[in-house]
């Protein structure tokens, strides 16, 4: 199999003479666009979209010879070694060779030791919906848990044990206790929780944040994501999306999407001051239409869902990869790719509920029948049989540093937490 794929992208048409040694034509440039553990993306740019034949080498190996028929050509060099530096040379007619280097990412370890915790002694509900890791000795899980007939909706982890907490919502000035659906943290003293309302922990106490009915209606909040507590998004049932600027809420238009939004993730690109925010929307457990929404300003637009099934749920991405999970695990390197690829056929046949990561080489995913998976940049490792919790459904997962946590339900009157520590 060839170790590269060539994708020509015509960005700008240049009307220049076919004369590569003309003093008016600059030689092409060769830059590294991106890397992961086994792949390098290179871009050849030229002020002339009709350049003579050039040769591209990786170290001493000729990758290919090509004629620049476009102003910008993106080249994917694949099947490389992790944690290895490669030198790429572009040889052109009548010009000095152009050289650049790329170092692939290293893989991460699959060697997690897992510990199981069960919370609650039964009741009408017994499930954890979401989890957020702050550091090695602090994490929170949100849901509804019953102990001795009392309902708790938050659990705090100190690195060793879980402490149950009761956080009240406010209804017409009166406290009431209900499930917390989601949690998002910016630090130990900057924590957001939501479900039937939204609250903010400031280091001393939880403060109810007014969310006007005119903005949100009566919809459940399913996920929170933001850059800061003054630049925050929430998504929920019936296609609801809103943005908070630290003082006021703005409703986000999503067109005609009316099914529940299940998950949201974002990435801030500091180099170009741009933020990408994506959401997954589907009916999850019965036939319908899948949607992937891109949030920008006060609008949300649908993006390409080619290759995805209707039963999608979780999403995670960084600058090198985009993943969506549900009835399979699906991948894109760029949102401009024509379709989503199903990458892990044979790894699991179970439904995958959630996915999060430290980076593209350190990703945790979890789902039904006790499924827990880890991707190290090259391979997926399946811990499901080792952990032997076939009754468990893990609805949420998180990973930070060498700590991974998945949460859900055992369906027998108790919630379950699996804490993995990497050796």
Number of C-alpha atoms within 10 A of each C-alpha: 4 8 11 17 12 13 12 16 14 13 11 12 14 13 10 14 13 13 14 21 15 11 8 11 16 13 22 24 15 21 17 17 15 17 19 24 23 20 21 22 19 21 20 20 19 21 20 25 23 20 25 17 14 16 16 22 17 17 14 10 10 13 17 12 13 12 12 20 18 21 21 23 20 20 19 18 19 17 14 17 18 17 14 13 14 17 13 23 21 21 18 19 15 11 13 10 15 16 17 15 14 19 20 19 20 17 20 18 15 18 13 16 13 16 12 14 13 16 23 22 16 19 17 11 19 28 30 31 25 27 29 25 23 21 16 16 13 16 21 22 29 29 27 28 29 22 15 9 12 12 24 23 24 25 21 18 17 13 13 9 10 19 11 20 14 16 19 18 22 17 10 5 7 8 11 10 16 18 25 28 27 26 26 21 23 15 14 14 13 15 20 22 25 24 21 19 22 22 23 20 17 14 11 7 11 18 13 16 16 13 17 13 9 8 15 22 10 12 17 19 25 24 24 24 24 22 13 14 18 13 13 17 26 24 27 24 18 14 21 24 25 20 22 18 13 12 10 12 17 17 17 22 17 18 11 9 19 13 19 21 29 24 28 27 20 20 17 15 12 8 6 7 7 9 14 15 18 22 25 25 29 25 18 21 12 9 11 13 16 20 24 23 22 18 22 13 9 13 15 20 16 19 13 15 16 11 13 23 20 20 22 30 27 26 25 26 25 18 15 15 16 18 22 28 26 23 21 23 25 22 22 19 16 13 13 9 12 12 16 22 18 17 14 14 10 7 14 19 12 15 20 29 27 28 30 24 21 16 18 23 21 21 25 23 30 32 27 21 19 26 26 27 20 25 20 19 20 16 14 18 15 18 17 18 12 10 16 12 16 13 13 21 27 31 24 27 30 25 26 18 14 17 22 27 28 32 30 30 25 22 15 13 18 23 28 23 25 20 21 18 17 14 10
